[in-house]
Amino acid sequence: MGRDHRCRPAARCIDSALVRRLLPLVIFLVFAAGCSVNKPGEKTVEPLPVTVIGTVPKAQAVSVPAAYKKGDPVAGKTVFATAGCKGCHTLKDAGATGTVGPNLDQVKPPLSKVVTQVLNGGPQMPPFKGSLSAKQIADVAAYVVKATGGNPKG
């Protein structure tokens, strides 16, 4: 018996390698056809455009506590020189060339940012809330803002 019993007559024999290669394509086509055709009584739903009515709210102004609003920039230059600021920051007016903290001449920080940073510190900056008085903090903040051209009201 030289006949292969796994397969019927040659006309009906299916190449299993061909089936394995085409099966994923057939499955995909059946799935895609089933997903894209609506069944009777169903309709295609499209997303609706969204219209925004109104305006985007403005950024809230950061208020500077009254104790830090009226610092003396002249006195602040001395605080900047003696509190260790020169060692970390670059500030041309103070002759400071530190590179640990940001270059204040480039940043031009507003008053609110200087006060917040000096009080609370930052990633590499220690807080000075306990080591400088409120007057010293107000003075150094006023000095940094004036020397850099930062916003004295914000």
N, C-alpha and C positions, 0 to 999 in steps of 0.2 A: 504494500500500500504506500505508494509514493505521494499520495495526495495529502495536503496539509488540511487537517480537520478543524483548525481554528478559524478558517475563513470559508465562506460559502463560495459559490462560483465567482470567477474573476470580476464579473460586472458588479457584483455586490460587495466586494472586499474594500474596506476603508483603510487608508493608510493612517495608522495611529499617530505617527509623527506629524503629519499634516493637521490632524485634528487638534493635537496639543498646541500647535502654533496658531491655529485659527480660533480656538475656543475663546481666548480672552477678547479678541475682536468681536466675536459674535455676542458674547455677554455684554460688552460695552454698547454695541449697537442696540441690543434689545433694551438695555437699561436706559440709554439715551432716548430711544423712541418712546418708552413708557413715561419718561419724565417730561418730555416736551409736548406730548399730545394730551389735550384736555379730554376728560371723560364727558359723556353727554351730561348737560346741565351745569358743567363747571365753566368758569371763565378765568382768563389770565389776569392776574393782579399785578399792576405796575406800581412802583413806589411813587408817592406823590412828592412834588417839590415842596420844600419848606421855605416859607417867606418869614423873615424876621422883621417884626414891626417895632420901631423904637430905636433907641441909640444904645451903644455900648457904654456902660458906666465908666466914668473917669477913675483913674487910680486915686485911692484915698490919700490925702496928704498926711504925712507923718508929722505929728506934732512934737515939738521939742518942749520938754518941761521948762517952766518959767525960770527955774534956777540956773539953766544952762543957756539962756537966750542972750544975755548981755555980758558976754565975756570980753576981756581986754586983750586984743591981739598982741600988744607990746609985751604984756606980762606973760602971755601964752608962748611967746618965742623962748622965754627963759625956761618955762615948764618943759617945752619940747626938747630943749638942750639938756636939761638936768634929769628928766624922768626916764631916760633911756630910749626915747623915740628915735633919736639920730642913729642909734645902732642898728635899727631894723628898717627904717624907711628912708627913701630918697626924697628930699625936699630942698630944692635949689636955694631958696631964701634962707634956710637954716644951715646951709653948707653940709647937709646930710646926704650920704651916699649909701645908706644901708640897702641890702637886697633881700632880706628875709621877708619883710612885709611888702605891700604894694608901693609902687612909685606914686607918691601923692600928687606930684606935678602932673602926671598923666591921668590919674583917677579923677581929680578935681571933685572930691566928695562934698555933698551938701552937709549942712550943719547937723541935721538929724542923724546921718550916717556916722559922722565923726563922734558925736556924743554917744551913740549906741555902742560903737566899737570900743571907745575908751572905757565906758562903764562896764561892759560885759565881756570884752575881749573877743577873740575869734579863734579860728583853727590853730594859729600859731601865736596869737597875741594874748598875753595875760590880761585879765580884767584889772582896771585901776580904780575901781569903785572904793575899795578899802584903803588904798595907799595914797590917793590924791583927794583933796577936798573938792566939794562941788564947785567952788570958785576956780580952783586950778583946772578942773575939767572944762568949765565954761571958757576959761582963758585959752587953753590949748586948742579947743575946738574952734574958737573964734580966729585964732592965729592960723590954723591949718586952712580954714575956709578962705580967709583973706589972702594968704600967701599963694594959694592954688587957683583962686578965682572960682571956687565952688559956690553953690547957692547958699547964701547966709540965712535964708528964710526956711529952707527945707532941710 
